[in-house]
Amino acid sequence: MVEKTMSRRSLFPKKQPAQEVPKMPSVTSTGLAARLRIYEGRYSELRKNLVVIEQNMLSHHKKTNRDLKDIYSEISELRRTINDIQDNITRIIRELKLLATKSEVKVLAKVIDYLDPVKFVRIDHIENIINDVIDAREEKEEDKEESIPKPAKNT
């Protein structure tokens, strides 16, 4: 098989007919130079626009990063605040559980009504009453002594 493929090839291949080169319209060198300058101008304008766009993108990216950092800090602050509020709520709930219930308050009201603390007397008030009674007795005794005639003395 190797021989068959070699026999088909020759050392000097046949020249293929030259392909016709399409004819360019005649263009002057000044026209080409003018076109080249126009394209270079457009290219430099595009490059300037690209630089401006890149700068805008960078500044926007930096601003976005700052905004994200601010948002993250605000979120963490809000989380701390929420945790504080939750702690306060649990503390309040614990304290409310220690308070008397409605039925316990009713029982206390009945006991207070039964005892009627308004009728209770303070110790100093009792002392004043006792002193008033003693003073009144002493005055009565003095009045009795004064009203009894004294016997006359025989000398």
C-alpha positions in Angstrom: 0.0 0.0 0.0 2.8 2.3 0.7 4.0 1.9 -2.9 0.7 2.8 -4.4 0.5 6.1 -2.6 4.1 7.0 -3.6 3.6 6.2 -7.2 0.8 8.7 -7.4 2.9 11.5 -6.1 5.6 12.9 -8.2 8.7 14.8 -7.3 7.7 17.7 -9.4 4.1 18.5 -9.0 2.3 20.1 -11.8 1.8 23.8 -11.6 -1.6 24.9 -11.1 -2.8 27.8 -13.1 -2.2 31.1 -11.3 -5.3 32.5 -9.7 -6.3 35.8 -10.9 -5.8 38.6 -8.3 -8.8 40.9 -8.2 -7.9 44.3 -9.3 -8.0 47.0 -6.8 -9.4 50.3 -7.8 -6.7 52.8 -8.2 -6.3 54.6 -5.0 -3.8 57.4 -4.4 -1.5 57.5 -1.5 -3.0 60.7 -0.2 -6.4 59.1 -0.1 -5.0 56.2 1.8 -3.1 58.5 4.2 -6.4 60.5 4.8 -8.3 57.3 5.5 -5.5 56.1 7.9 -5.7 59.4 9.8 -9.4 59.1 10.1 -9.2 55.6 11.4 -6.4 56.5 13.8 -8.5 59.4 15.1 -11.5 57.1 15.6 -9.2 54.6 17.3 -7.8 57.2 19.7 -11.3 58.5 20.5 -12.4 54.9 21.2 -9.4 54.4 23.4 -10.2 57.6 25.4 -13.8 56.5 25.7 -12.6 53.1 27.0 -10.3 54.8 29.6 -13.2 57.0 30.8 -15.5 54.0 31.0 -12.9 52.0 32.9 -12.4 54.9 35.4 -16.1 55.2 35.8 -16.4 51.4 36.4 -13.6 51.6 39.0 -15.1 54.5 40.9 -18.5 52.8 40.8 -17.0 49.6 42.0 -15.2 51.4 44.9 -18.5 53.2 45.8 -20.4 50.0 45.7 -17.8 48.3 48.0 -18.1 51.2 50.5 -21.9 51.0 50.4 -21.7 47.2 51.0 -19.4 47.7 53.9 -21.7 50.3 55.4 -24.7 48.0 54.9 -22.8 45.1 56.5 -21.9 47.2 59.5 -25.5 48.4 59.8 -26.7 44.8 59.6 -24.3 43.7 62.4 -25.4 46.7 64.5 -29.1 45.8 63.9 -28.3 42.2 64.9 -26.7 43.4 68.2 -29.7 45.6 68.8 -32.1 42.7 68.1 -30.2 40.5 70.5 -30.3 43.2 73.2 -34.1 43.5 72.7 -34.5 39.8 72.9 -32.5 39.6 76.1 -34.6 42.4 77.6 -37.8 40.7 76.5 -36.7 37.4 78.1 -35.8 39.3 81.3 -39.2 41.0 81.4 -40.9 37.6 80.9 -39.0 36.1 83.8 -40.0 39.0 86.0 -43.6 38.9 84.9 -43.7 35.2 85.9 -42.7 36.2 89.4 -45.6 38.5 89.8 -48.9 37.5 91.4 -51.5 36.0 89.2 -55.1 37.4 89.0 -56.4 34.6 91.3 -53.7 35.3 93.9 -54.6 39.0 93.8 -58.3 38.2 94.4 -57.3 36.0 97.4 -55.2 38.8 98.8 -58.1 41.3 98.3 -60.5 39.0 100.2 -58.0 38.6 103.1 -57.5 42.4 103.3 -61.2 43.0 103.2 -61.6 40.4 106.0 -58.9 41.9 108.2 -59.9 45.5 107.5 -56.6 47.2 108.1 -58.2 50.6 108.4 -59.4 49.6 111.9 -55.9 48.8 113.1 -54.4 51.2 115.5 -50.8 52.2 115.7 -48.9 51.8 118.9 -48.2 55.5 119.4 -51.9 56.2 119.0 -52.7 53.6 121.7 -50.2 55.2 124.0 -51.8 58.6 123.5 -55.2 57.1 124.3 -53.9 55.4 127.5 -52.2 58.7 128.6 -55.5 60.6 127.9 -57.4 58.0 130.0 -54.9 58.2 132.9 -55.0 62.0 132.8 -58.8 62.0 132.8 -58.8 59.7 135.9 -56.2 61.8 137.7 -58.4 64.9 137.0 -61.4 63.1 138.4 -59.6 62.1 141.5 -58.3 65.7 142.0 -61.9 67.0 141.5 -63.2 64.6 144.1 -60.5 65.6 146.6 -61.3 69.2 146.1 -65.0 68.7 146.5 -64.6 66.8 149.8 -64.5 69.3 152.8 -61.5 69.0 154.9 -62.0 68.5 158.6 -61.0 71.4 160.7 -58.0 70.9 163.0 -58.6 71.2 166.7 -55.8 72.8 168.5 
